[in-house]
């Protein structure tokens, strides 16, 4: 079996280098994708917590809404009487 000649060695080095570069770039892209996925998951969790709190606030306002209307109406009556 014969060894590699000069052109074959250069081609082998070039292809090996290109493969190595693509491997490193693939790892970098994968790491950045995982970081992005984690950020999206954190944002989704925050949004879910916010919507839950907004829903609770909405329920509270439904329950206490008539009380606020009563307070507002009595406050308006007091202001009209003072004038």
Secondary structure, DSSP 4 states (H G I P E B T S, - for coil): -----HHHHHHHHHHHHHHHHHHHHHHHHHHHHHHHHHHHHHHHHHHHHHHHHHHHHHHHHHHHHHHHHHHHHHHHHHHHHH-
